[in-house]
Amino acid sequence: MSAPRRKLQLTPRTALWLLADVAGMLLFAAGAMFLVQGSALFVHWPGSVLEAGVMIAAGGLLMLVAAANLLRATLLQDDAGSRDKEAER
């Protein structure tokens, strides 16, 4: 029988990393849309291939950093929860 799973708590720090992840997705999508279709997702932005490339790179980097920090927060919460269970025994 496996151990019961804990529900992860949404902290303000985790919520900010989730918002950063969404912002990264929007940047990435806007840059990719301009390169594929030639139309801007936002009004006149991006306006060139260079801007679209920078948006793709920045969005990808922001998503990577946000995902790493979300994973770190999840593991820290899980580790703290397992220490609490051991203290109860």
N, C-alpha and C positions, 0 to 999 in steps of 0.2 A: 504494500500500500504506500502510495507516495504522500509526502507531506502536504498539508493544505497550503494553498497559495494565498499570499497576502495581497490585498489591494494596495496599489501604490497611491501615495498621497500627492496631490497637486500642490506644490509649494510656489510661492511667488517667483523664485529663481527658475523653477521648471517651466512655469508659464511664460517667462521671458524668453527662455530658450525655444519654446514651442513657437512663439511669435517670430523669433529670428529665423526659424526653419521655414515658416510660411513666407516671410519676406524673401528668403533665398529662393524659394520655389517660384515666386512671382518674377523676380529678376531673371532667373534662368529661363522661364517660359516666355517672358517678353523678348529676350534676346534671341531665343530659338525661333520664335514666331516671325521676327523680322528677317532672319536669315532664310527661313523656309518660304514664307509667303510674300515677303517684301512690305508688309504692312505693320505699323506700330500698334502695340497693345495699348499703350498710353498715348495721349495726344502729342504727336510729333516727337516721341521719345521711345525707342532710339531712332536717330535720324540717319545713321550711317552704319556701315558694316563694322567699323572699328568700335563704335559705341555698343553694338550688339555683341561683339566678341568680348568686350570688357564686362558687359552685363552677364553673359554666360559664365565667365570665369569667376566674377564676384559672387554670383548666385550659387554656383557650385561650391565655392570655398565656404560661403556662409552656411549652406546646408550641411557640409561635412563637419564644420566646427560645432554647429548646433546639435547634430546627431551624436557626435562624440560626447558632448557635455550632457545630453539627455541620457545616454547610456551610462555615463559615469554617475549621474544622480540616481538612476535606477539601481545600479549596483550598490551604491552607498546606502540607499534606503533599505535594500534587501539585506545587506550586511548588518545594519543596525537592528533590523527586525529579528534576525537570527540570534544576535547577541542578547536581545531582550528575552527571547524564548529560552535560551540557555540559563539566564539568570533566574527565570521563574522555576526552573527544575530543582 
